[in-house]
Amino acid sequence: MIEGWIRRTFPTLQSIYDRAPYPLQNLLTTMRGCVLARVRYQKRFWEHLDELVRRERYSPGEMEAYQEAQLRELVAYGYENVPFYRNAFLTANLSPDDIRTVDDLKKLPVLSRETVRANWQSLVSRAVPKEERIHVFTSGTTGAGLSVIWEKQALVLNWAFRARQRRWAKVNPREWRLTFLGSRVVPATRERPPFWRTNWFEKQIFMSIFHLSETYMPSYVAFLKEHEGRPMEGFPSVLSILSDFMMRERECIPMKAIFTDGEPLYPDVRAKIESAFSSKVYDTYGMTEWVGLIQGCERGNFHLISDFGILEILDEANHPVPPGREGDFVWTGFVNRGMPLLRYRIGDRGIWLEDQRCACGRPFPLVHPTVTREGDCVFAPDGRILSPRAISPLVRRKSFRVCQFIQETTDSLTVRIVPGNGRTEKDAEDVRRALRAVVGDSIQLSVQWAERPIQHLNGKIPIVISNLGKGNEREVPHR
């Protein structure tokens, strides 16, 4: 399909795009938007959205029945079409009929991220034709790449789940929006506005996250004022940088709603963004593997989206933890049949809330992610502040077990690599070259090889660690 071709040839297309004049970049952005919109907003999308809205009115019992029906269908599908699961069932002397309820999942082994990385090809469904597959990569929370196969139709369903949350904020799926996510829509070397490009077909304005500096920030604020009252989406760290500037300058630009994704949203960051933009923040926890979804409602609570997948929160012995106690997120996803994952320990942690009441009235349990993707910002010598999400795409498709970026001074940056299998030296040089294109020529870059990653005390392995103006008290060797 066209979208798959775009993903495969993206590095070449990006080089051509960067050299194109501004009007042509808008045209190219719109052309890609046309491709995505044809997939996202086909007839099936609106049917999915109607179904999802109806399920919001389910009682807890009806939602539980729906989950278990989906689970039985998924298990039968995996047994028939996914070699990994056929072998796992035979090894455990199980049949699909042995998995009837959520409680029966404990009969299956828990999948680690390393197991998925090593066996991803046997986890791909044979029922999905090659032309209906999309091969994507996630850099994960540690810079260690993982191959994921999406079924084409899963794109439509996943987008419908996102659209349902937007309806909570009274935002129409086809409404104009401002986007502060990871697309490199403006070359990092550009030194004057505009630092944004327009996707006319999807009614979307992409804002560059690679030009956030004191020098350029007034241009961003002026542009946002022209688009006051529109929905806005972005990484929390990016919107936090923008909010800091606005609050220092005593600026407030009301927006219709703010949707955050891709990073932890801490309470102080939420409060800062809501103050700067006089709007509620609707956060989302998701992942490239499409096994689970947690979404924030208008009351500021985090809901497990039960019709997206099943969440178990387990201790180290794979026993369920009680409400209020932190454990590992273990997911079983309903959405993506291209590479279905059952009992996948993703590496994030969280808790079930003891008080499960939410005034929004939706039939989704309350859960709180406590340890997810995190990292500091990178400070470029020219004053730009780069979100960790501007850096993490650089390590996709690489062979490292872990890749981290360590900054000690504003004019130096170290790429710290824990080797995996494959062409490590070449991959390291590719990352260094790509990093140079993002941070500029005036910064000193070095590569450091390590046996273990650096790990925070909370257990997370961040992709960016900045030691500018602080000690290393948060960091401990990874065991």
Secondary structure, 3 states (H helix, E strand, C coil): CHHHHHHHCHHHHHHHHHHCCHHHHHHHHHHHHHHHHHHHCCHHHHHHHHHHHHHCCCCHHHHHHHHHHHHHHHHHHHHHHCHHHHHHHHHCCCCHHHCCCHHHHHHCCCECHHHHHHHHHHHCCCCCCHHHEEEEEECCCCCCCEEEEEEHHHHHHHHHHHHHHHHHCCCCCCCCEEEECCCCCCCCCCCCCCCEEEECCCCEEEECCCCCCCCCHHHHHHHHHHCCCCEEEECHHHHHHHHHHHHHCCCCCCCCEEEEECCCCCHHHHHHHHHHHCCCEEEEECCCCCCCCEEECCCCCEEECCCCEEEEEECCCCCECCCCCCEEEEEEECCCCCCCCCCEEEEEEEEECCCCCCCCCCCCCEEEEEECCCCCCEECCCCCEECHHHHHHHHCCCCCCEEEEEEEECCEEEEEEECCCCCHHHHHHHHHHHHHHHHCCCCEEEEEECCCCEEECCCCCCCEEECCCCCCCCEEECC
